[in-house]
Every structure is written in C-alpha cells, then in structure tokens.
Amino acid sequence: VLKYQLYGSSGINAEYGEATRLHKEALKQAATDPKTGQIDMEILMTGLSASSRAKRAELAKFVLQTLKNGNKSFKMSELYDACREGYKDGFTQIQYEMVLKDLQEENKIVQTGSRTIRLKDS
C-alpha cells in the first residue's frame, strides 16, 4: 500500500530548507581541517588538508636532506630512525611511508632490494 502525503507549498519549502541545511552542515564537517579548524575544500578533492600537504612536503624535504648528508643509502628503518631524531615535528610511520612513496613517484629516490632507500642518480 502506497501512502502519499500531500503538503502545502510551505511543507515542501520547509523540507527543502532542512535538506539544504543538512547538506551544508555535512559539507562543512567533511571539509574542516581538524588542525586549523578552517574549511579546506582540498580535503574533499585530495583527501589531505593544506596543513597535512605542507607537513608532508616538509618531511619529504627533510628525508632528502638526510639522505644527502648521510651515506646516500639507508635501510628504511635506519632512515626512519635518523629522521625521527632530527626532525623537529613528530610524524607517524604511515606519514613516513607516504613520503617515501611520493619521493619514489617523483623519481627522487629509489628503493633497492627489499628495504634499502637511496638517492636517485641524476
């Protein structure tokens, strides 16, 4: 049995207004950078906030500098430990692995063997 509710024009407008309000609230919650509290639409497009992208770029720069200053080849765990000691801000294992992946995709580093990282030959 189908049930139909007949609304006056005010009922439809009220439902539309509530749907619009809920949509805006959901978008605001999904796009708010938890670190800054600012709305960042890039979160919806890339999955990363501007502050996360900036931190990732900074960590990538530090990893490259560590490789250049070191013996240019590290085991992944040794490079991770060296970066943890020298990097001013904390980072997680996942952030570290994502940075290594980014650097490999940019052809700046090479993973040789199963767990060794080195600078890409220019």
HELIX and SHEET records of a PDB file:
HELIX    1   1 SER A    9  ALA A   31  1                                  23    
HELIX    2   2 GLU A   42  THR A   46  1                                   5    
HELIX    3   3 ALA A   50  ASN A   69  1                                  20    
HELIX    4   4 MET A   76  GLY A   86  1                                  11    
HELIX    5   5 GLN A   93  GLU A  105  1                                  13    
SHEET    1   A 3 SER A  73  LYS A  75  0                                        
SHEET    2   A 3 THR A 116  LEU A 119 -1                                        
SHEET    3   A 3 ILE A 109  THR A 112 -1                                        
END                                                                             
